[in-house]
Amino acid sequence: MSGPVLVIELAEAVPLEAIQRLREFLVCSSARFEEKRVGEYDVNIHAERLGIADTGGVDGRRPVMVSLMGPGMGDEAIFEAEHADEVDQEPLIGFTPTHAVDVIAFCNRPVDHVVTALLTADVIDVIGGVANVELREDQVPIVAGLPGIVATMTNPWPAVYGSAEFLRAWAQQPGFRLLK
């Protein structure tokens, strides 16, 4: 079963030094680490290393893929397809994304939603960017007052663009859950 996905929008390609720091962070945070290509990592993240104490009774090693994409980085077709139906993001976040990072959980337990949010926050801390987070209608008022919101939109669907601070604050809310 597939789990939640978050996208980090980037204003430019990630420098190789930042990719190396990301790789080192993922190696230290993972029970299993496989580098598919430079910038694409298949890992089992230790939930406790992200500060998650309650795994809901499941193994704390959660399978996740972290994939940088865009021109010259790999997965260019996926980047273009994911951004083809996006609204003009520049007025919202101050730039038009040229690259992105997908953080993809392979499971859909509540812990996987928290792992995805907190891992995405940590990736933003390492390489920068803004998280593009789609919401359900009933989540809009829950996130409205949280810190770290860069922009919100309701059309064509509800979404928040937020910082690592936003993701960490939202993940602490009762009933937290990402869209798939």
C-alpha positions as CSV (number, residue, x, y, z in Angstrom):
1,M,0.0,0.0,0.0
2,S,1.3,3.4,-0.8
3,G,1.4,6.2,1.7
4,P,1.5,10.0,1.8
5,V,3.7,12.1,-0.4
6,L,5.0,15.6,0.2
7,V,6.7,17.8,-2.4
8,I,9.4,20.4,-1.6
9,E,9.5,23.1,-4.2
10,L,13.0,24.5,-5.1
11,A,14.0,27.7,-6.8
12,E,17.1,26.2,-8.4
13,A,19.1,23.0,-8.6
14,V,20.5,21.7,-5.4
15,P,24.2,22.1,-5.2
16,L,26.3,18.9,-4.9
17,E,27.5,19.9,-1.4
18,A,23.9,20.1,-0.2
19,I,23.1,16.7,-1.8
20,Q,26.0,15.2,0.0
21,R,24.8,16.7,3.4
22,L,21.3,15.2,2.6
23,R,22.9,11.8,1.8
24,E,24.8,11.9,5.1
25,F,21.7,12.9,7.1
26,L,19.7,10.0,5.5
27,V,22.5,7.5,6.1
28,C,22.6,8.5,9.8
29,S,18.8,8.4,10.1
30,S,18.1,5.1,8.4
31,A,18.2,1.4,9.2
32,R,18.6,0.7,5.5
33,F,20.0,3.1,2.9
34,E,20.1,2.5,-0.9
35,E,21.2,5.2,-3.3
36,K,19.3,4.6,-6.6
37,R,21.1,7.5,-8.2
38,V,22.6,10.8,-7.0
39,G,19.6,12.5,-5.3
40,E,17.4,9.4,-5.1
41,Y,17.3,7.4,-1.9
42,D,15.3,4.4,-0.8
43,V,15.5,4.3,3.0
44,N,14.0,2.8,6.1
45,I,13.9,5.8,8.4
46,H,14.2,5.3,12.2
47,A,11.0,7.1,13.5
48,E,12.7,7.7,16.8
49,R,15.5,9.6,15.2
50,L,12.9,12.0,14.0
51,G,11.6,12.4,17.6
52,I,8.6,10.0,17.1
53,A,8.1,7.9,20.3
54,D,4.7,6.4,19.4
55,T,4.8,4.2,16.3
56,G,1.3,2.8,16.9
57,G,2.7,-0.6,17.7
58,V,4.4,-1.0,14.3
59,D,8.1,-1.3,13.5
60,G,9.8,2.1,13.8
61,R,11.8,1.6,10.7
62,R,9.5,3.1,8.0
63,P,10.1,2.7,4.3
64,V,10.5,6.0,2.4
65,M,11.8,7.3,-0.9
66,V,13.5,10.7,-1.1
67,S,13.9,11.8,-4.7
68,L,15.3,15.1,-6.1
69,M,14.1,15.9,-9.6
70,G,14.2,18.4,-12.3
71,P,16.5,19.4,-15.2
72,G,19.9,17.8,-14.9
73,M,18.9,16.0,-11.7
74,G,16.8,13.0,-12.9
75,D,13.1,12.3,-13.1
76,E,12.6,15.4,-15.3
77,A,9.5,13.9,-16.9
78,I,7.9,13.3,-13.4
79,F,8.8,16.9,-12.3
80,E,7.2,18.3,-15.5
81,A,4.1,16.1,-15.0
82,E,3.7,17.0,-11.4
83,H,4.0,20.7,-12.1
84,A,1.9,20.8,-15.3
85,D,-1.4,21.4,-13.5
86,E,0.0,23.7,-10.8
87,V,-1.2,27.3,-10.5
88,D,1.4,30.0,-11.0
89,Q,3.4,29.6,-7.9
90,E,5.6,32.7,-8.1
91,P,3.0,35.0,-6.6
92,L,2.5,32.6,-3.8
93,I,6.0,31.5,-2.9
94,G,8.2,34.1,-4.6
95,F,9.6,31.8,-7.3
96,T,8.7,29.4,-10.1
97,P,10.0,26.0,-9.1
98,T,12.7,24.6,-11.3
99,H,13.4,21.5,-9.2
100,A,11.6,19.6,-6.5
101,V,12.0,16.8,-3.9
102,D,9.4,14.1,-3.4
103,V,9.3,12.5,0.0
104,I,7.2,9.3,-0.5
105,A,6.1,6.9,2.3
106,F,5.6,3.3,1.2
107,C,3.1,2.6,4.0
108,N,0.0,4.4,5.2
109,R,-0.1,4.0,8.9
110,P,-0.6,7.1,11.1
111,V,3.2,6.9,12.0
112,D,4.0,7.1,8.2
113,H,2.1,10.4,8.0
114,V,4.2,11.8,10.8
115,V,7.4,10.4,9.5
116,T,6.7,11.9,6.1
117,A,6.0,15.4,7.5
118,L,9.0,15.4,9.9
119,L,11.4,13.9,7.4
120,T,10.3,16.5,4.8
121,A,11.0,19.2,7.5
122,D,14.5,17.8,8.0
123,V,15.2,17.7,4.3
124,I,14.1,21.4,4.0
125,D,16.5,22.2,6.8
126,V,19.3,20.5,4.8
127,I,18.6,21.8,1.3
128,G,16.0,24.6,1.6
129,G,12.8,24.9,-0.3
130,V,9.1,25.2,0.5
131,A,6.8,22.3,1.2
132,N,3.7,22.1,-1.1
133,V,1.0,20.5,1.1
134,E,-2.4,19.6,-0.3
135,L,-5.2,19.6,2.3
136,R,-8.7,18.3,2.9
137,E,-11.3,21.0,3.3
138,D,-11.7,20.3,7.0
139,Q,-8.0,20.8,7.6
140,V,-7.9,24.4,6.3
141,P,-9.0,25.9,9.6
142,I,-6.7,23.6,11.6
143,V,-3.6,24.8,9.8
144,A,-4.6,28.4,9.4
145,G,-2.9,29.7,12.6
146,L,0.2,27.6,12.5
147,P,3.6,29.1,12.2
148,G,5.7,28.9,9.1
149,I,3.0,29.3,6.5
150,V,4.4,31.0,3.4
151,A,1.1,31.0,1.4
152,T,-2.3,29.3,1.2
153,M,-4.7,28.7,-1.6
154,T,-8.2,27.2,-2.0
155,N,-8.5,27.0,-5.7
156,P,-8.3,24.6,-7.5
157,W,-7.8,22.6,-4.3
158,P,-6.8,23.6,-0.7
159,A,-3.1,23.7,-0.1
160,V,-0.5,25.3,2.1
161,Y,3.0,26.2,1.2
162,G,5.1,26.0,4.3
163,S,8.4,25.9,6.0
164,A,10.0,23.1,8.1
165,E,8.5,25.0,11.1
166,F,5.0,24.6,9.6
167,L,5.4,20.9,9.0
168,R,6.6,20.3,12.6
169,A,3.8,22.3,14.1
170,W,1.1,20.6,12.0
171,A,2.4,17.1,12.7
172,Q,1.8,17.8,16.4
173,Q,-1.9,18.6,15.9
174,P,-4.5,16.0,17.1
175,G,-5.6,13.7,14.3
176,F,-2.8,14.8,12.0
177,R,-2.9,13.2,8.6
178,L,-1.5,14.0,5.2
179,L,-3.3,13.4,1.9
180,K,-2.0,10.6,-0.2
